[in-house]
Amino acid sequence: MTDATYITQQHALPDNTDAIISDSWLADSATSSHISNKREAYQCFTPLHTHVKGVRNVLVPVEGKGSVELKSRVKEKNITIVLPNVLYVPSAPNSLVSLTRLDESGGHAAMGNGIIQLYDKNQTLIAVGRRVERMYLLDVSTATPPHDSSATEIVLFTWTDWHRQFRHVGISGLQRTLTQNLVDGLNITPSDSPMPTCEACIQAKQAHAPFPRHTECHARNAGELTHTDLWEA
């Protein structure tokens, strides 16, 4: 499971709404993540194998996430909207812009008289939409990347891989680097445990106590103390 909630399903949309198609983007206050149903829409993409909750808590498969660019035109001005961490849900009937995510990023939505307006954190109007069958259909389109650079797929590595790449840095340091976004491209397999076993580190950190200069026990008779020297052939 993830922290997202997906609230629509195929039959939730009215059949007589010709304006809403699979390529449409809807402004939604109930979904906790942006959602796209088009794999080709992603500028960058990280494969995932998880689920989100649908209607009546039905689990809906999520196959990845990444950034998506939307094209909007407001007052004769072309605007590019970059949506981060958009979940890829192939079975979604439409794509959704999460209003809660917009609010978290410092933006907000204004609704009234059948019109919705989206503002970014700088209070700039970035998109508009209209009410269609009690849903807000946004006047935006997906900016599909060129074919030769479409949706660069991010390769995931394990904690052990990154531990070795960073010259055997401690796992706590790697975790801090990841959570604080100190570097770009630190992509780790979600199911991998952050407790790898590194044989090189174990051997390098091994130590033994120094031989004592004086012994408390002295052999007085033959056979009381035996020394051996093992040599690996």
Phi and psi restraints in degrees (value plus and minus 20) as a CYANA .aco file:
   2 THR   PHI    -144.0  -104.0
   2 THR   PSI    -199.3  -159.3
   3 ASP   PHI    -103.7   -63.7
   3 ASP   PSI     -17.1    22.9
   4 ALA   PHI    -109.1   -69.1
   4 ALA   PSI     135.3   175.3
   5 THR   PHI    -149.5  -109.5
   5 THR   PSI     104.3   144.3
   6 TYR   PHI    -128.1   -88.1
   6 TYR   PSI     104.0   144.0
   7 ILE   PHI    -132.5   -92.5
   7 ILE   PSI     -23.4    16.6
   8 THR   PHI    -129.7   -89.7
   8 THR   PSI     146.6   186.6
   9 GLN   PHI    -166.0  -126.0
   9 GLN   PSI     152.6   192.6
  10 GLN   PHI     -77.1   -37.1
  10 GLN   PSI     -59.4   -19.4
  11 HIS   PHI    -108.7   -68.7
  11 HIS   PSI     -18.3    21.7
  12 ALA   PHI     -97.0   -57.0
  12 ALA   PSI     -37.8     2.2
  13 LEU   PHI    -114.0   -74.0
  13 LEU   PSI     116.8   156.8
  14 PRO   PHI     -87.6   -47.6
  14 PRO   PSI     120.7   160.7
  15 ASP   PHI     -88.5   -48.5
  15 ASP   PSI     -42.9    -2.9
  16 ASN   PHI    -112.3   -72.3
  16 ASN   PSI      -8.8    31.2
  17 THR   PHI    -115.5   -75.5
  17 THR   PSI      69.0   109.0
  18 ASP   PHI     -90.0   -50.0
  18 ASP   PSI     -43.9    -3.9
  19 ALA   PHI     -92.5   -52.5
  19 ALA   PSI     -41.7    -1.7
  20 ILE   PHI    -121.1   -81.1
  20 ILE   PSI      94.9   134.9
  21 ILE   PHI    -143.6  -103.6
  21 ILE   PSI    -199.0  -159.0
  22 SER   PHI     -85.4   -45.4
  22 SER   PSI     -43.8    -3.8
  23 ASP   PHI    -105.0   -65.0
  23 ASP   PSI     -23.6    16.4
  24 SER   PHI     -91.2   -51.2
  24 SER   PSI     131.0   171.0
  25 TRP   PHI    -133.3   -93.3
  25 TRP   PSI     106.2   146.2
  26 LEU   PHI    -130.9   -90.9
  26 LEU   PSI     120.4   160.4
  27 ALA   PHI    -102.8   -62.8
  27 ALA   PSI     105.8   145.8
  28 ASP   PHI    -153.6  -113.6
  28 ASP   PSI     108.1   148.1
  29 SER   PHI    -113.2   -73.2
  29 SER   PSI     -25.5    14.5
  30 ALA   PHI    -118.4   -78.4
  30 ALA   PSI     -44.5    -4.5
  31 THR   PHI    -103.7   -63.7
  31 THR   PSI     117.4   157.4
  32 SER   PHI    -113.9   -73.9
  32 SER   PSI     -16.6    23.4
  33 SER   PHI    -163.7  -123.7
  33 SER   PSI     131.1   171.1
  34 HIS   PHI     -85.3   -45.3
  34 HIS   PSI     125.2   165.2
  35 ILE   PHI    -156.8  -116.8
  35 ILE   PSI     116.8   156.8
  36 SER   PHI    -148.6  -108.6
  36 SER   PSI     126.6   166.6
  37 ASN   PHI    -127.1   -87.1
  37 ASN   PSI      -9.9    30.1
  38 LYS   PHI    -138.4   -98.4
  38 LYS   PSI      93.9   133.9
  39 ARG   PHI     -84.2   -44.2
  39 ARG   PSI     -55.6   -15.6
  40 GLU   PHI     -93.1   -53.1
  40 GLU   PSI     -26.7    13.3
  41 ALA   PHI     -99.6   -59.6
  41 ALA   PSI     -34.3     5.7
  42 TYR   PHI    -102.7   -62.7
  42 TYR   PSI     113.2   153.2
  43 GLN   PHI     -96.8   -56.8
  43 GLN   PSI     -57.3   -17.3
  44 CYS   PHI    -161.5  -121.5
  44 CYS   PSI     135.5   175.5
  45 PHE   PHI    -167.7  -127.7
  45 PHE   PSI     113.6   153.6
  46 THR   PHI    -138.0   -98.0
  46 THR   PSI      97.5   137.5
  47 PRO   PHI     -83.0   -43.0
  47 PRO   PSI     122.4   162.4
  48 LEU   PHI    -158.8  -118.8
  48 LEU   PSI     137.5   177.5
  49 HIS   PHI    -155.3  -115.3
  49 HIS   PSI      65.1   105.1
  50 THR   PHI    -166.6  -126.6
  50 THR   PSI    -187.7  -147.7
  51 HIS   PHI    -160.9  -120.9
  51 HIS   PSI     139.7   179.7
  52 VAL   PHI    -146.7  -106.7
  52 VAL   PSI     144.2   184.2
  53 LYS   PHI    -103.8   -63.8
  53 LYS   PSI     112.5   152.5
  54 GLY   PHI    -124.9   -84.9
  54 GLY   PSI    -179.5  -139.5
  55 VAL   PHI     -82.0   -42.0
  55 VAL   PSI     117.7   157.7
  56 ARG   PHI      37.0    77.0
  56 ARG   PSI      12.8    52.8
  57 ASN   PHI      42.4    82.4
  57 ASN   PSI       2.7    42.7
  58 VAL   PHI     -90.7   -50.7
  58 VAL   PSI     113.7   153.7
  59 LEU   PHI     -98.7   -58.7
  59 LEU   PSI     107.9   147.9
  60 VAL   PHI    -133.1   -93.1
  60 VAL   PSI     108.0   148.0
  61 PRO   PHI     -85.4   -45.4
  61 PRO   PSI     118.5   158.5
  62 VAL   PHI    -136.1   -96.1
  62 VAL   PSI     107.3   147.3
  63 GLU   PHI    -127.3   -87.3
  63 GLU   PSI     -18.8    21.2
  64 GLY   PHI     147.2   187.2
  64 GLY   PSI    -199.4  -159.4
  65 LYS   PHI    -172.9  -132.9
  65 LYS   PSI     143.0   183.0
  66 GLY   PHI     152.1   192.1
  66 GLY   PSI    -188.4  -148.4
  67 SER   PHI    -117.7   -77.7
  67 SER   PSI     124.2   164.2
  68 VAL   PHI    -151.0  -111.0
  68 VAL   PSI     117.3   157.3
  69 GLU   PHI    -124.6   -84.6
  69 GLU   PSI     113.8   153.8
  70 LEU   PHI    -133.4   -93.4
  70 LEU   PSI     124.4   164.4
  71 LYS   PHI    -124.3   -84.3
  71 LYS   PSI     108.3   148.3
  72 SER   PHI    -150.1  -110.1
  72 SER   PSI     133.7   173.7
  73 ARG   PHI    -150.7  -110.7
  73 ARG   PSI      95.9   135.9
  74 VAL   PHI    -146.6  -106.6
  74 VAL   PSI     102.5   142.5
  75 LYS   PHI      31.8    71.8
  75 LYS   PSI      30.2    70.2
  76 GLU   PHI      44.2    84.2
  76 GLU   PSI      -0.4    39.6
  77 LYS   PHI    -140.8  -100.8
  77 LYS   PSI     110.8   150.8
  78 ASN   PHI    -102.8   -62.8
  78 ASN   PSI     112.3   152.3
  79 ILE   PHI    -149.5  -109.5
  79 ILE   PSI     117.3   157.3
  80 THR   PHI    -125.3   -85.3
  80 THR   PSI     106.6   146.6
  81 ILE   PHI    -131.5   -91.5
  81 ILE   PSI     103.9   143.9
  82 VAL   PHI    -122.9   -82.9
  82 VAL   PSI      98.3   138.3
  83 LEU   PHI    -122.4   -82.4
  83 LEU   PSI      97.6   137.6
  84 PRO   PHI    -108.7   -68.7
  84 PRO   PSI     138.3   178.3
  85 ASN   PHI      33.0    73.0
  85 ASN   PSI      27.1    67.1
  86 VAL   PHI    -103.8   -63.8
  86 VAL   PSI     104.8   144.8
  87 LEU   PHI     -96.7   -56.7
  87 LEU   PSI     118.1   158.1
  88 TYR   PHI    -115.3   -75.3
  88 TYR   PSI      89.2   129.2
  89 VAL   PHI    -140.3  -100.3
  89 VAL   PSI      73.6   113.6
  90 PRO   PHI     -78.1   -38.1
  90 PRO   PSI     -50.6   -10.6
  91 SER   PHI    -103.3   -63.3
  91 SER   PSI     -22.1    17.9
  92 ALA   PHI     -87.4   -47.4
  92 ALA   PSI     112.9   152.9
  93 PRO   PHI     -89.8   -49.8
  93 PRO   PSI     -44.3    -4.3
  94 ASN   PHI    -166.1  -126.1
  94 ASN   PSI     151.5   191.5
  95 SER   PHI    -117.7   -77.7
  95 SER   PSI     127.2   167.2
  96 LEU   PHI    -145.1  -105.1
  96 LEU   PSI     115.5   155.5
  97 VAL   PHI    -119.8   -79.8
  97 VAL   PSI      98.0   138.0
  98 SER   PHI     -97.0   -57.0
  98 SER   PSI      98.9   138.9
  99 LEU   PHI     -91.6   -51.6
  99 LEU   PSI     -46.8    -6.8
 100 THR   PHI     -89.5   -49.5
 100 THR   PSI     -56.5   -16.5
 101 ARG   PHI     -87.4   -47.4
 101 ARG   PSI     -58.3   -18.3
 102 LEU   PHI     -81.1   -41.1
 102 LEU   PSI     -61.7   -21.7
 103 ASP   PHI     -85.8   -45.8
 103 ASP   PSI     -60.4   -20.4
 104 GLU   PHI     -83.0   -43.0
 104 GLU   PSI     -50.9   -10.9
 105 SER   PHI    -103.7   -63.7
 105 SER   PSI     -18.0    22.0
 106 GLY   PHI      79.1   119.1
 106 GLY   PSI     -24.0    16.0
 107 GLY   PHI    -109.4   -69.4
 107 GLY   PSI    -195.3  -155.3
 108 HIS   PHI    -180.5  -140.5
 108 HIS   PSI     147.5   187.5
 109 ALA   PHI    -140.8  -100.8
 109 ALA   PSI     122.3   162.3
 110 ALA   PHI    -140.8  -100.8
 110 ALA   PSI     108.5   148.5
 111 MET   PHI    -146.8  -106.8
 111 MET   PSI     123.4   163.4
 112 GLY   PHI     151.5   191.5
 112 GLY   PSI     123.4   163.4
 113 ASN   PHI      36.5    76.5
 113 ASN   PSI      15.8    55.8
 114 GLY   PHI      57.8    97.8
 114 GLY   PSI      -9.8    30.2
 115 ILE   PHI    -141.8  -101.8
 115 ILE   PSI     122.0   162.0
 116 ILE   PHI    -141.5  -101.5
 116 ILE   PSI     119.3   159.3
 117 GLN   PHI    -146.6  -106.6
 117 GLN   PSI     111.0   151.0
 118 LEU   PHI    -126.0   -86.0
 118 LEU   PSI     112.9   152.9
 119 TYR   PHI    -141.0  -101.0
 119 TYR   PSI     125.3   165.3
 120 ASP   PHI    -109.0   -69.0
 120 ASP   PSI    -193.7  -153.7
 121 LYS   PHI     -86.6   -46.6
 121 LYS   PSI     -37.2     2.8
 122 ASN   PHI    -113.0   -73.0
 122 ASN   PSI      -8.5    31.5
 123 GLN   PHI      44.0    84.0
 123 GLN   PSI       6.0    46.0
 124 THR   PHI    -112.1   -72.1
 124 THR   PSI     111.5   151.5
 125 LEU   PHI     -89.7   -49.7
 125 LEU   PSI      98.5   138.5
 126 ILE   PHI    -132.5   -92.5
 126 ILE   PSI     -38.6     1.4
 127 ALA   PHI    -182.6  -142.6
 127 ALA   PSI     132.3   172.3
 128 VAL   PHI    -150.5  -110.5
 128 VAL   PSI     142.7   182.7
 129 GLY   PHI    -177.8  -137.8
 129 GLY   PSI     155.1   195.1
 130 ARG   PHI    -151.5  -111.5
 130 ARG   PSI     136.1   176.1
 131 ARG   PHI     -99.6   -59.6
 131 ARG   PSI     105.1   145.1
 132 VAL   PHI    -149.9  -109.9
 132 VAL   PSI      92.6   132.6
 133 GLU   PHI      31.2    71.2
 133 GLU   PSI      29.4    69.4
 134 ARG   PHI      45.5    85.5
 134 ARG   PSI       0.4    40.4
 135 MET   PHI    -148.4  -108.4
 135 MET   PSI     132.3   172.3
 136 TYR   PHI    -119.9   -79.9
 136 TYR   PSI      89.5   129.5
 137 LEU   PHI    -110.0   -70.0
 137 LEU   PSI      99.1   139.1
 138 LEU   PHI    -102.5   -62.5
 138 LEU   PSI     122.9   162.9
 139 ASP   PHI    -109.2   -69.2
 139 ASP   PSI      50.5    90.5
 140 VAL   PHI    -157.8  -117.8
 140 VAL   PSI     143.1   183.1
 141 SER   PHI    -156.9  -116.9
 141 SER   PSI     136.4   176.4
 142 THR   PHI    -101.1   -61.1
 142 THR   PSI     112.5   152.5
 143 ALA   PHI    -107.3   -67.3
 143 ALA   PSI      74.0   114.0
 144 THR   PHI     -92.4   -52.4
 144 THR   PSI     109.0   149.0
 145 PRO   PHI     -84.4   -44.4
 145 PRO   PSI     135.6   175.6
 146 PRO   PHI     -76.9   -36.9
 146 PRO   PSI     131.7   171.7
 147 HIS   PHI     -79.8   -39.8
 147 HIS   PSI     -57.0   -17.0
 148 ASP   PHI     -96.4   -56.4
 148 ASP   PSI     -31.7     8.3
 149 SER   PHI    -151.3  -111.3
 149 SER   PSI       1.9    41.9
 150 SER   PHI     -88.1   -48.1
 150 SER   PSI     107.2   147.2
 151 ALA   PHI      24.7    64.7
 151 ALA   PSI      48.1    88.1
 152 THR   PHI     -74.6   -34.6
 152 THR   PSI      98.7   138.7
 153 GLU   PHI    -102.1   -62.1
 153 GLU   PSI     107.1   147.1
 154 ILE   PHI    -104.2   -64.2
 154 ILE   PSI     109.7   149.7
 155 VAL   PHI    -105.3   -65.3
 155 VAL   PSI     111.2   151.2
 156 LEU   PHI    -116.2   -76.2
 156 LEU   PSI     119.3   159.3
 157 PHE   PHI    -141.3  -101.3
 157 PHE   PSI     142.7   182.7
 158 THR   PHI    -106.4   -66.4
 158 THR   PSI     148.6   188.6
 159 TRP   PHI     -80.2   -40.2
 159 TRP   PSI     -56.5   -16.5
 160 THR   PHI     -84.8   -44.8
 160 THR   PSI     -60.9   -20.9
 161 ASP   PHI     -78.9   -38.9
 161 ASP   PSI     -68.5   -28.5
 162 TRP   PHI     -89.7   -49.7
 162 TRP   PSI     -53.6   -13.6
 163 HIS   PHI     -78.2   -38.2
 163 HIS   PSI     -61.4   -21.4
 164 ARG   PHI     -94.9   -54.9
 164 ARG   PSI     -58.6   -18.6
 165 GLN   PHI     -81.4   -41.4
 165 GLN   PSI     -55.5   -15.5
 166 PHE   PHI    -112.3   -72.3
 166 PHE   PSI       8.7    48.7
 167 ARG   PHI      40.0    80.0
 167 ARG   PSI      22.6    62.6
 168 HIS   PHI      43.8    83.8
 168 HIS   PSI      20.5    60.5
 169 VAL   PHI     -88.8   -48.8
 169 VAL   PSI     134.9   174.9
 170 GLY   PHI     -83.8   -43.8
 170 GLY   PSI     129.0   169.0
 171 ILE   PHI     -84.2   -44.2
 171 ILE   PSI     -54.4   -14.4
 172 SER   PHI     -82.0   -42.0
 172 SER   PSI     -56.9   -16.9
 173 GLY   PHI     -87.3   -47.3
 173 GLY   PSI     -58.5   -18.5
 174 LEU   PHI     -84.9   -44.9
 174 LEU   PSI     -62.6   -22.6
 175 GLN   PHI     -82.5   -42.5
 175 GLN   PSI     -60.9   -20.9
 176 ARG   PHI     -85.8   -45.8
 176 ARG   PSI     -59.3   -19.3
 177 THR   PHI     -81.5   -41.5
 177 THR   PSI     -59.2   -19.2
 178 LEU   PHI     -92.1   -52.1
 178 LEU   PSI     -69.1   -29.1
 179 THR   PHI     -88.7   -48.7
 179 THR   PSI     -50.3   -10.3
 180 GLN   PHI    -115.2   -75.2
 180 GLN   PSI     -14.3    25.7
 181 ASN   PHI      31.0    71.0
 181 ASN   PSI      28.3    68.3
 182 LEU   PHI     -96.8   -56.8
 182 LEU   PSI     -42.4    -2.4
 183 VAL   PHI    -155.8  -115.8
 183 VAL   PSI     138.1   178.1
 184 ASP   PHI    -112.7   -72.7
 184 ASP   PSI     126.3   166.3
 185 GLY   PHI      66.4   106.4
 185 GLY   PSI     -11.5    28.5
 186 LEU   PHI    -102.9   -62.9
 186 LEU   PSI      62.6   102.6
 187 ASN   PHI    -125.1   -85.1
 187 ASN   PSI     102.0   142.0
 188 ILE   PHI    -140.1  -100.1
 188 ILE   PSI     118.2   158.2
 189 THR   PHI     -76.6   -36.6
 189 THR   PSI     102.5   142.5
 190 PRO   PHI     -77.7   -37.7
 190 PRO   PSI     -54.6   -14.6
 191 SER   PHI    -103.7   -63.7
 191 SER   PSI     -24.6    15.4
 192 ASP   PHI     -99.1   -59.1
 192 ASP   PSI     119.4   159.4
 193 SER   PHI    -101.1   -61.1
 193 SER   PSI     115.2   155.2
 194 PRO   PHI    -100.8   -60.8
 194 PRO   PSI      16.3    56.3
 195 MET   PHI    -152.4  -112.4
 195 MET   PSI      41.1    81.1
 196 PRO   PHI     -92.0   -52.0
 196 PRO   PSI     136.2   176.2
 197 THR   PHI    -125.1   -85.1
 197 THR   PSI      95.9   135.9
 198 CYS   PHI    -129.6   -89.6
 198 CYS   PSI      90.5   130.5
 199 GLU   PHI     -83.7   -43.7
 199 GLU   PSI     -56.7   -16.7
 200 ALA   PHI     -83.7   -43.7
 200 ALA   PSI     -61.6   -21.6
 201 CYS   PHI     -87.9   -47.9
 201 CYS   PSI     -58.2   -18.2
 202 ILE   PHI     -82.5   -42.5
 202 ILE   PSI     -65.4   -25.4
 203 GLN   PHI     -87.6   -47.6
 203 GLN   PSI     -58.7   -18.7
 204 ALA   PHI     -88.3   -48.3
 204 ALA   PSI     -49.1    -9.1
 205 LYS   PHI    -114.4   -74.4
 205 LYS   PSI     -21.2    18.8
 206 GLN   PHI     -88.8   -48.8
 206 GLN   PSI     122.5   162.5
 207 ALA   PHI    -165.2  -125.2
 207 ALA   PSI     139.1   179.1
 208 HIS   PHI    -154.7  -114.7
 208 HIS   PSI     134.8   174.8
 209 ALA   PHI     -89.8   -49.8
 209 ALA   PSI     124.5   164.5
 210 PRO   PHI     -87.2   -47.2
 210 PRO   PSI     131.7   171.7
 211 PHE   PHI     -86.0   -46.0
 211 PHE   PSI     116.6   156.6
 212 PRO   PHI     -88.3   -48.3
 212 PRO   PSI     124.7   164.7
 213 ARG   PHI     -93.3   -53.3
 213 ARG   PSI     -47.6    -7.6
 214 HIS   PHI    -153.9  -113.9
 214 HIS   PSI     125.7   165.7
 215 THR   PHI    -128.4   -88.4
 215 THR   PSI     127.7   167.7
 216 GLU   PHI    -107.5   -67.5
 216 GLU   PSI     -35.3     4.7
 217 CYS   PHI    -137.0   -97.0
 217 CYS   PSI     106.4   146.4
 218 HIS   PHI    -136.6   -96.6
 218 HIS   PSI     111.1   151.1
 219 ALA   PHI     -96.7   -56.7
 219 ALA   PSI     113.9   153.9
 220 ARG   PHI    -130.8   -90.8
 220 ARG   PSI     -42.7    -2.7
 221 ASN   PHI    -144.8  -104.8
 221 ASN   PSI     135.0   175.0
 222 ALA   PHI     -80.8   -40.8
 222 ALA   PSI     115.3   155.3
 223 GLY   PHI      73.3   113.3
 223 GLY   PSI     -30.8     9.2
 224 GLU   PHI     -92.1   -52.1
 224 GLU   PSI     -45.1    -5.1
 225 LEU   PHI    -157.0  -117.0
 225 LEU   PSI     106.8   146.8
 226 THR   PHI    -141.1  -101.1
 226 THR   PSI     112.5   152.5
 227 HIS   PHI    -128.0   -88.0
 227 HIS   PSI     120.6   160.6
 228 THR   PHI    -149.3  -109.3
 228 THR   PSI     132.6   172.6
 229 ASP   PHI    -150.0  -110.0
 229 ASP   PSI      90.5   130.5
 230 LEU   PHI    -116.5   -76.5
 230 LEU   PSI     112.2   152.2
 231 TRP   PHI    -149.4  -109.4
 231 TRP   PSI     103.2   143.2
 232 GLU   PHI     -99.5   -59.5
 232 GLU   PSI     103.9   143.9
